[in-house]
């Protein structure tokens, strides 16, 4: 009697399907450019806030304008955090929907690894913060600050250090960040909501229901969606729920699959239109007015002597590395996923270090956790220090493997017959079953 064949092992970090790779490349290209602008904005904020003109910086950041009768008399800093970041979360919602419908999260088999890695990458940093704050007698309010990964900042670091990271590694990093964003959205909605106005919240949900109906019946035209989106955002802000939740809710409602005869889905069209604005304007402007913290010797000393900022730094650097790497390794072990033989676990470790860059969402949660408090400034400084530390460590780890990455990148991109499709995909399609096409 013949023995049963061993169960088939799925491939981890193997060659991406060509349509998936094109979609991810388009998204990451915009994020990389936006990340470089984000880096520039953060540097400008730090220099400006620590210059003789720091008073001007604070006056601009704290200047109020808006429509008081509608409860929208906000400072410039709050407009960037509550208004512009709603656009960022709208794009994040569309990307999450795309991942759930046609991307890595569409089936349990493909979703298991990145989801487990991302969840561990949130739980371990938060736990490390709680342990540090408890041991030092500090506040536990900032437990969620070190949980998020900033994909734009991470890609900007890759651009600066000139690594040729293969598309599968970039896709895995993007999926991690998408799940991280979902976790951040849930945390903001559940834990940073206070003083609920149920009438305004009901109005926001009614607006979202109308938004869904318009999508369901294939109604087109920006004149429907733009005023409705602004109304939903304003109602959500006045309800006591953070206004960015409105952005992700609308992103999740938008269709991400095209109907027959459509060149692109509504989600793809909106993402194509707003992604450059989100990455190149909205997030950098938020960073400009959120990253302006004191970097004096005393302020930096507070980061490493006070339990709250120390917990943030340890969470971003040590917590993210341990959480993402251990989560990925254990998920691969128990799902019988086979690592791409051209890569090594050192490459996953490099991504785990890179995941410790938690700039944009970490700064936002820091503001929500410590509103108007000195601890909030310490948390911001800790986010900056932790993110820069993670970036430097990632640069060292990934540069050591850049020869391997460059070879794989060249294999993935060569198109000798100039037909617009890399040759490796045609070899893979022609290869016998059970081979990788190389």
N, C-alpha and C positions, 0 to 999 in steps of 0.2 A: 504494500500500500504506500503510495507516494505521500510524502509529507506536504502539508500545505505551504505555499510560498509565503515568505515573510511579508508583513504589511508594507505597502508602498510608502516611502518616506517623501514628504513634500519638500520642495526646494525653498530655501530661505536666502534672500538677497540675490536671487538669480536674475536672469535677463527679464526686463519688464516687457509686457506686450507692447507692440508699436503704438497703438492708439493711446494707451495709458502713459507711455513715455512722452509722447508729444504734448498731452494735456499737462503733465507735471512740469515739463520743460518750460512751457509758456508761463505757468504760475510762478515757478522759481526764478525765471528771468526777471520778472517784475519785482519780486521780493528782494532779489539781490541788489538791484539798482536802488530800490527803496531803502534797503538796509544800509547802504553807503550814505544815503542822505540822512538816515536816522543817526548814524555814527557822527556825522558832521554836526547835526543839531544838538546832540548830547554834549559834544565837545564845546560848542558855542555857549550852551547853557552853563556849563561848569566855569568857563572862562569869564563869562559875563557876570554870573552870580558872585564871583570871587574877585571882581575888579573894582576900581574906584567908582564905577557906574552901577554898582549892585542895587542902589536905591531906585534907579530908573527901571531895572529889571523887575523889582518887586512892585513898583507902581503900575507897570504895564500888566503884569500877571494878575494883580488884584483889582484892576479897573473893571467896574461893573457896567453892563449895558444889557438891553433886552426889552421885554414887554412885561412890566410888573403886574399888570392886570391879569395876565395869563400864568403868573407864577414863574416867569422866565427871566427874571432880573439876575443874571449870573456874572461872575467874574470871567476874565479872559481864560484863566486857568481852568475854571469849571466848564466853560464852553468847549474847550479842547478835550477835556476828560469825558464829559457827558454828551457832547454833540458830535465832535469829529470822530471820537472812538466808536460811536454808533455806526459810522460808515465802515470802520475797520471790522466790527463784529458782524455787520451785514455781509461783507465779503467772506468772513470766516464761516458764517452760517451757510452760504452758498457752497463753499468748499467742503464743509462737513456733509451737506446733502449729496454732493457729487461723489464723495468717498463712500457714502452709505448706499448709493444707487448703482454706481458703475466702477467704483474704485476699490481700494484694498479692504474696505470695511463691508463690502456687499455680502460676503459669506462668512460664516463662523470660522471656517478653515483659514481664510486669509486674514481675518480680523484678529484672530487669537493672539498672535505674537505682538503686533503693535499696541493692541489694547492693554494686554497684560503689562507690557513694558511701560506704557504711559501711566497706567494706574499705579504701578510700583514706583514710578518716577514722581508721582504726586504724594503718595502715602508716606514713603520713607523721608523725604525732606520735611514734610509737615510734622512727622513724629520726632525727627531730630530737633526741630525748632522747639517743640513742646518739652522735650527732655532738657534742652539747654536753658529755656526760660524758667522751667520749674526748678532746676538745680540752682539757678542764680536768683530766684525769687522775683522774676520779672513777669510781665503781662503775657498772657496766652493769646491776646487778641490778634497777633500777627502770624498765627500758625499757617495761614494760607499764602503768605507772601512768597515763599520760595518754591511754590509748586509749579509755576508756569514756565514754559520754554518759549523764547522769542525767536521765531523762525527767520524773520528779516535780519535781526542782529547776527544770528548764527551764519546765515548765508553771506552776510557782509564780511564776516571773519574769514570764511572760505575764500571769498574773492580777494581779500587782502593778502592772505598767505599763499594764494595761487595754487591750491590743490586741484587735481583733476578727479574729484570724487566721482565714482561711477553712479549712474542714474539710479540704481537700486538702493544705494546708501542714501542718496538725496531723497528718494521717495519715502524711505523708511523714516527719515528725520521729519519730513513734511507730515506724514501720517501721525507720528508722535505728537507733533505740535498741534495738529487738528484735534486730536483726542484731549490734549492738554487744554486747548481753548474751550472745548465742551465742558471739561471739569471746572475751569475758571468761571464760565458762564453760570453753571449750576451753583457754584459757591457764592458768586455775587448775588444771584437771585434769592438764594435760601438764607444765607448768613448775614448779608449786608442790606437787608430790607427792614425798615423801621417806620412806624407811624403811617400805616397803610391808609390811603384814601380809597375806599371801596368803590365810590362812584367813578373816580378817575380810572381805577383799575378795570372796572367793568366797561368803561368807554374804550380803553385800550384793547381789551379782548374783543369787543364788538367790531373795532376797526380791523383787527387781525382776521376776524371771521369774514368780513367783507373783502379783505385782501385775498383770502383763500377762495371765496366765491368768484371773484374776478379772474383768478388764475384757473379755477376749475372750468369756467365757461370760455376760456381762451380770449378774454378781453385784452386788447392791446392798446397802447397809447400812454405816454408818460404823464399826460394831463390827468389820468386817473390815479396813477400810483404815487407820484411825487407829493401832491397835497395830502393824500391819504397817509403816506408814510410819515410826513412831518406831523400830522395830527396824532398818529399812533405814538410817535416818539414823545411829543409834548404831554400826552395823557399818561404815558408810562412814567415820565419824569415826575409828574405831579402826584402819581399814585404812591410814591415812596419806594417803588422798585427801581433799581438803577436803570437809567434810560438805555444803556447799551443792550439790555435784554431785548428791547424792541427791535434792534438791528438784527440780532441773530434769529429772532422769531420770524421776521420777514424773509431772511435768507433761507431758512428751512422750508418756508411755504413755496418759494419760487420753484417752478419746474426746472429740472436739470437734464431732462431727456427731451430731444426734439421730436415733434410730431412729424408725420409723413408730409413732405413738402416744405418743412421748415429748414432753413440753413443752420440755425442754431437755436437752442432752447432759451427761454427768458432768463434763466439763471446764468447761462453762458454770456448772453448779451449784457446783462447788468454787471457781471463780474468783469467782463472785458472793458466796460466803460468806467467802472468805479475803482477797479484794482489799482491802476496807476495813481489815481487821486489818493486812495487809502494809503498806499505804500510810500508815495512820494511827497504827500502834503499832510494828510490827517495825522498819521503816526509821528512824523518828525516834529510837527507843531506841538503835539502833546508832549513829546520828549523835551522840546525847547522850554516849556513852562513847568515840567515836572522834575527835570533832572538838575535844576539849578540849586544845588546844596553846597554848604560850606565844606571846603576840603582843607581847613586849617589843621595843624597838628593836634589840637585839642579835640576837634570834631572827629578826626580819624581815630584818635585814641579811644573815643567813646564807642566806636564801632566794635572794638575788640575787648572792651571792659564792661559794657552793658549787656545783659543777657538777651534782650530782644534783637538788636542788630547782629550780635554774634550768632544767634540762632539762625538768622536769615543767611549769613555768609556760609555757615556750615551746611545749612540745608541746600543751598544752591550748588555748592562745590562738592562736598562729600555725599550729601543725601542724593543728589541727582545721579552721580556716578554709580553709587551702590544700588539705587532703586532701578534705574533703567537697565544697567548691565545684568544684575541678578534676575530681574524680571524677564529679560530677553532670554537669558541662558536657561532658566527653569522652564519657560514656556516652550522653547525649542526642544528641550529634553523630553518633556511630557507630551508634546504633540508629535514627536518623532520627525521634526523638521530637520532636513540636512542642510548645513551651511554650504553656500556656494564654495566649491573647492578652490576657486581663485582668490577667495578672501579668507580672513582669519578672525578669531574672536578679538584680536587686538583692534580690528577695524570697528567692531561693535563697541569696544571700550572707548575708542576715539569719539564715536557719536554720543556715548553716554556723557563724556566730559563736555562736549559741545552743547548738550541739552541743559547744562547748568547756566547757560545764558538766559536769564529770565527777565529781560528788561521791561518791555512795555506793560504787559499785564501785571507783572510784579509791582511796578511803580503804582499802577492804578489800585491794586488791592492794598498796597501800603497806605495810600491816601484814605481809602475807605476804612481800614482797620484802625488807624490813628488820626482821625480828623482833627486838624488844628492843633495837634499835640507836638511837643518836641520829639517824642518817640517816632513820630511820622518822618521827621527829617533824618533821624538816625536810621530808620528803615530804608529810606531812599538811598542814603550813603552806602548802606550795607548791600543794597541791590546793585549799585554801581561797582562796588569793590568785588562782590561775588561774581558778577557777570564778567568783569575784566579778568579776574583770576581764572575763571573757567575758559575764557577765550584764549588766554596765554597758554594754559595747559593743553588745550585742544590743538593749538598751533604746533606745539612740540610733538604731541603724539601723532597727529595726522601727517605732518611733514616727513616723519620717519618712514612712512609707507607711500610716499608720493610717487616713487618709481613704479610700484605696482599699480597705483591708481591711474597713472599716465598711460600705461600699457593697456589696461582695460578700457579706458576712455577712448583711446585711439581705435581699438577693436570695435567699439560700439558706434563710432561715428564715421568710419571710412565708407565711402560711397564711390567705388571705382567706376561703376557704370553710369553714374550721375542720373539715376532715376528718382532721386529724392528719398529713397529708403535705404538705410544703412545695409551693407552687404551681409552683416551678421544675421539679420532677420531672414534673409532669403536662404542662407545656409541652414538656419535652424528649421525653417519650414521644409527644406528638402532632406533633412537628416532623418535616418531611420528612427523608429520609435525607441525610446529608452536612452537616446543620446542627448547631449546638450547642444549639438550643432557646432561645437568649436572644432 
